[in-house]
Amino acid sequence: MRDRTEFKLVIALCVALFFVAARYILQPLRFRERQRFGARPEVRPLDPSQKLPEKVDAYLKRVEDSLHARGFDRLGDYALANFTDRVAGTNRLFVDRNKRNMAGVTIGYLKGANGQWSINQTVIAFRTDFADGSTLITSNFKLINAVPPRPNVTTYRFVRIKDPAVLHKIHEGILERFFEAKIRDLVLDSKFSGDATALAQWQSADEIGRFIESGYYYHDEASDKLRPTLKGAYLGVWKNSWPWKELRERQRDAEAGRVLRELGLDAEGSGDRA
């Protein structure tokens, strides 16, 4: 009886070790072999007369109406092409020149195994750049990128906040409390003379640069693709595996909660602040 129990324990341990090895040793190697990003993703302005899917159009209109009431004007719609084969996105950019803020709404699409595209996620983000080269980004983007952010970029993510008006209020509260002494720089005008397409292209290229600078990706010139380095493959998979993924999500949400409390708001962004 004892031998049978020990045998079962050995089998269970071997099975556990197999899954650990597959997840933490073999999967990063498969990830490195398969993962490809376009090294020069194309930002395509969309014709205003081009019809968007009904649900997408209705969502963008709701967000735009809310942002327009808060001083934002639409700059245009853009599609990110040739970045990956299975992921695509539609972006609508806005500007508030009075307060030197930018806003963006992204509709993410994912291609399924049947070849059909479906909406994968929606993201609202507010961005303020400063004269010293630093940046503040406030969004409800849920995914945590394995690639570390640049030290001059401060990001806060409030994944439970879906209302653009509430997210904007939070962004303004963060600016007032933590960045009041900084001089704002509307790079749309200071660097690109109001050319929103040039701004979108610059932001896309800047993000590619961040991937390479991090050491997680390198530019494969033969295929003109970004590919994971060995370091990037292992850290990328590990950071998005249990328990590290859950710990990182908890840290993200705890930081969001701390900021909301400091602003006098609850978890839904409600409070006395106007």
C-alpha positions as CSV (number, residue, x, y, z in Angstrom):
1,M,0.0,0.0,0.0
2,R,2.8,2.3,0.9
3,D,4.7,1.6,-2.3
4,R,1.5,2.4,-4.3
5,T,1.1,5.7,-2.5
6,E,4.7,6.6,-3.2
7,F,4.3,5.6,-6.8
8,K,1.3,7.9,-7.2
9,L,3.2,10.8,-5.6
10,V,6.1,10.3,-8.0
11,I,3.7,10.3,-11.0
12,A,2.0,13.4,-9.7
13,L,5.4,15.1,-9.2
14,C,6.5,14.1,-12.7
15,V,3.3,15.5,-14.2
16,A,3.7,18.8,-12.3
17,L,7.3,19.1,-13.5
18,F,6.3,18.4,-17.0
19,F,3.7,21.3,-17.0
20,V,6.2,23.6,-15.3
21,A,8.9,22.7,-17.9
22,A,6.4,23.2,-20.8
23,R,5.2,26.5,-19.5
24,Y,8.4,28.1,-18.2
25,I,11.1,26.5,-20.5
26,L,9.6,25.3,-23.7
27,Q,6.8,27.8,-24.3
28,P,9.2,30.8,-24.4
29,L,11.2,29.1,-27.1
30,R,8.0,28.5,-29.1
31,F,7.0,32.1,-28.5
32,R,10.4,33.3,-29.7
33,E,10.0,31.3,-32.9
34,R,6.5,32.4,-33.8
35,Q,6.2,36.0,-32.5
36,R,6.6,38.6,-35.3
37,F,5.8,42.4,-35.4
38,G,6.1,44.7,-38.3
39,A,9.2,46.9,-37.8
40,R,7.6,49.7,-39.7
41,P,3.9,49.6,-39.0
42,E,1.9,51.9,-41.4
43,V,-0.4,54.5,-39.9
44,R,-3.2,55.0,-42.5
45,P,-5.6,57.9,-42.2
46,L,-9.2,56.8,-42.8
47,D,-11.4,58.6,-45.2
48,P,-14.1,60.4,-43.1
49,S,-16.7,59.1,-45.6
50,Q,-15.7,55.5,-45.1
51,K,-18.4,53.6,-43.1
52,L,-17.3,51.9,-40.0
53,P,-19.2,48.9,-38.5
54,E,-22.4,50.0,-36.8
55,K,-21.3,49.1,-33.3
56,V,-17.9,50.7,-33.8
57,D,-19.4,53.9,-35.1
58,A,-22.0,54.1,-32.3
59,Y,-19.3,53.6,-29.7
60,L,-17.0,56.2,-31.2
61,K,-19.8,58.7,-31.4
62,R,-20.7,58.2,-27.7
63,V,-17.1,58.8,-26.7
64,E,-16.7,61.8,-29.1
65,D,-19.8,63.5,-27.7
66,S,-18.5,63.1,-24.2
67,L,-15.0,64.4,-25.1
68,H,-16.4,67.3,-27.2
69,A,-18.3,68.5,-24.1
70,R,-15.0,68.6,-22.3
71,G,-13.1,70.7,-24.8
72,F,-11.7,68.1,-27.2
73,D,-11.9,68.3,-31.0
74,R,-11.6,65.3,-33.3
75,L,-8.4,65.2,-35.3
76,G,-9.1,62.1,-37.4
77,D,-9.3,58.3,-37.6
78,Y,-6.4,56.0,-38.3
79,A,-5.7,52.4,-38.9
80,L,-2.5,50.6,-37.9
81,A,-1.6,48.3,-40.8
82,N,1.0,45.5,-41.2
83,F,1.9,45.3,-37.5
84,T,0.7,41.7,-36.9
85,D,-1.3,39.2,-39.0
86,R,-4.1,38.6,-36.4
87,V,-4.4,42.0,-34.7
88,A,-5.7,45.3,-36.1
89,G,-6.9,48.5,-34.7
90,T,-8.9,51.7,-35.4
91,N,-7.8,54.8,-33.6
92,R,-9.6,58.2,-33.3
93,L,-7.5,61.1,-32.0
94,F,-8.6,64.2,-30.2
95,V,-7.0,67.4,-28.9
96,D,-7.8,70.0,-26.3
97,R,-5.5,72.8,-27.3
98,N,-6.6,75.0,-24.4
99,K,-5.3,72.5,-21.8
100,R,-2.7,71.0,-24.1
101,N,-4.0,67.5,-23.8
102,M,-4.4,64.7,-26.3
103,A,-7.0,61.8,-26.2
104,G,-7.3,58.6,-28.1
105,V,-9.8,55.9,-28.6
106,T,-8.7,52.5,-29.9
107,I,-10.9,49.7,-31.1
108,G,-8.9,46.5,-31.2
109,Y,-9.8,43.7,-33.6
110,L,-8.7,40.0,-33.4
111,K,-8.8,37.6,-36.3
112,G,-10.2,34.2,-35.2
113,A,-9.3,30.7,-36.5
114,N,-12.2,31.0,-39.0
115,G,-10.6,34.1,-40.5
116,Q,-13.3,36.4,-39.2
117,W,-12.5,39.7,-37.4
118,S,-14.1,40.6,-34.1
119,I,-13.8,43.4,-31.6
120,N,-11.3,42.3,-29.0
121,Q,-11.1,45.4,-26.8
122,T,-11.8,49.2,-26.5
123,V,-9.3,51.6,-24.9
124,I,-9.6,55.2,-23.9
125,A,-6.4,57.1,-23.1
126,F,-5.4,60.7,-22.2
127,R,-1.9,61.9,-22.8
128,T,-0.1,65.1,-21.6
129,D,3.5,65.8,-22.7
130,F,5.8,68.2,-20.8
131,A,8.6,70.5,-21.8
132,D,11.1,68.4,-20.0
133,G,10.4,65.4,-22.3
134,S,8.3,63.5,-19.8
135,T,4.8,62.2,-20.4
136,L,1.7,61.3,-18.4
137,I,-0.7,58.7,-19.8
138,T,-4.0,57.8,-18.1
139,S,-6.0,55.0,-19.6
140,N,-8.3,52.0,-19.0
141,F,-6.0,49.6,-21.0
142,K,-6.3,46.2,-19.3
143,L,-3.3,44.3,-20.7
144,I,0.1,44.8,-19.0
145,N,2.9,44.8,-21.5
146,A,5.9,42.7,-20.6
147,V,8.2,45.4,-22.1
148,P,9.1,47.8,-19.4
149,P,8.0,51.5,-19.8
150,R,10.5,54.2,-20.4
151,P,11.6,56.0,-17.2
152,N,10.3,59.4,-18.5
153,V,6.7,58.0,-19.1
154,T,4.3,57.8,-16.2
155,T,1.2,55.6,-16.8
156,Y,-1.8,55.0,-14.7
157,R,-4.4,52.3,-15.6
158,F,-8.0,52.3,-14.3
159,V,-9.4,49.2,-16.0
160,R,-12.8,49.5,-14.3
161,I,-13.4,53.1,-15.6
162,K,-15.2,52.9,-18.9
163,D,-16.8,56.4,-18.9
164,P,-14.5,58.8,-20.9
165,A,-15.8,61.7,-18.7
166,V,-14.8,60.0,-15.5
167,L,-11.4,59.0,-16.9
168,H,-10.8,62.5,-18.1
169,K,-11.6,63.8,-14.6
170,I,-9.1,61.4,-13.1
171,H,-6.4,62.5,-15.6
172,E,-7.0,66.2,-14.8
173,G,-6.9,65.3,-11.1
174,I,-3.5,63.6,-11.5
175,L,-2.2,66.6,-13.4
176,E,-3.4,69.0,-10.8
177,R,-2.0,67.0,-7.8
178,F,1.2,65.5,-9.1
179,F,2.3,67.5,-12.2
180,E,1.1,71.0,-11.5
181,A,4.7,72.5,-11.6
182,K,5.4,71.0,-15.0
183,I,5.1,73.0,-18.2
184,R,2.8,71.3,-20.8
185,D,4.0,70.8,-24.3
186,L,1.4,70.0,-27.0
187,V,3.8,68.1,-29.3
188,L,1.1,68.0,-32.0
189,D,1.8,71.7,-32.6
190,S,5.3,72.1,-31.3
191,K,6.9,69.2,-33.2
192,F,4.4,68.5,-36.0
193,S,2.8,71.9,-36.8
194,G,-0.7,70.4,-36.2
195,D,-0.2,67.4,-38.5
196,A,-2.0,64.6,-36.7
197,T,-0.9,61.9,-39.2
198,A,2.7,62.8,-38.6
199,L,2.1,62.7,-34.8
200,A,0.5,59.2,-35.1
201,Q,3.4,57.9,-37.2
202,W,5.9,59.3,-34.7
203,Q,4.1,57.7,-31.7
204,S,4.0,54.4,-33.6
205,A,7.7,54.5,-34.4
206,D,8.6,55.6,-30.9
207,E,6.8,52.6,-29.5
208,I,8.8,50.3,-31.8
209,G,12.0,52.0,-30.6
210,R,10.9,51.3,-27.0
211,F,10.6,47.6,-27.8
212,I,14.1,47.4,-29.2
213,E,15.7,49.6,-26.5
214,S,14.3,47.3,-23.8
215,G,16.3,44.4,-25.1
216,Y,13.2,42.3,-25.4
217,Y,13.1,42.6,-29.2
218,Y,15.5,43.1,-32.1
219,H,15.0,44.1,-35.7
220,D,15.4,41.2,-38.0
221,E,16.5,43.1,-41.1
222,A,16.1,40.1,-43.4
223,S,12.3,39.9,-42.8
224,D,11.9,43.6,-41.6
225,K,10.2,42.3,-38.5
226,L,10.6,42.7,-34.7
227,R,11.4,39.4,-33.1
228,P,11.9,38.5,-29.4
229,T,15.4,38.1,-28.1
230,L,16.0,35.1,-25.8
231,K,15.6,37.5,-22.8
232,G,12.4,38.9,-24.2
233,A,10.9,35.5,-24.9
234,Y,11.5,34.2,-21.4
235,L,10.6,37.3,-19.5
236,G,7.6,38.0,-21.7
237,V,6.1,34.5,-21.1
238,W,7.0,34.4,-17.5
239,K,5.5,37.8,-16.7
240,N,2.3,36.7,-18.3
241,S,2.2,33.3,-16.5
242,W,0.9,32.4,-13.0
243,P,1.7,33.7,-10.4
244,W,3.5,36.7,-11.9
245,K,0.6,37.9,-14.1
246,E,-1.8,37.9,-11.2
247,L,0.7,39.8,-9.0
248,R,1.3,42.4,-11.6
249,E,-2.4,42.9,-12.1
250,R,-2.9,43.3,-8.4
251,Q,0.0,45.8,-8.3
252,R,-1.6,47.8,-11.2
253,D,-5.0,47.8,-9.5
254,A,-3.6,48.7,-6.0
255,E,-1.7,51.7,-7.6
256,A,-4.9,52.8,-9.3
257,G,-6.8,52.5,-6.0
258,R,-4.2,54.5,-4.2
259,V,-4.3,57.3,-6.7
260,L,-8.1,57.5,-6.6
261,R,-8.1,57.7,-2.8
262,E,-5.6,60.5,-3.0
263,L,-7.9,62.3,-5.4
264,G,-10.8,61.8,-3.1
265,L,-12.6,59.4,-5.4
266,D,-13.9,55.9,-5.0
267,A,-13.2,52.8,-7.1
268,E,-15.7,54.0,-9.8
269,G,-14.2,57.5,-10.0
270,S,-17.1,59.1,-8.1
271,G,-16.5,61.8,-5.5
272,D,-16.7,65.5,-4.6
273,R,-14.1,66.6,-7.2
274,A,-15.9,68.5,-10.0
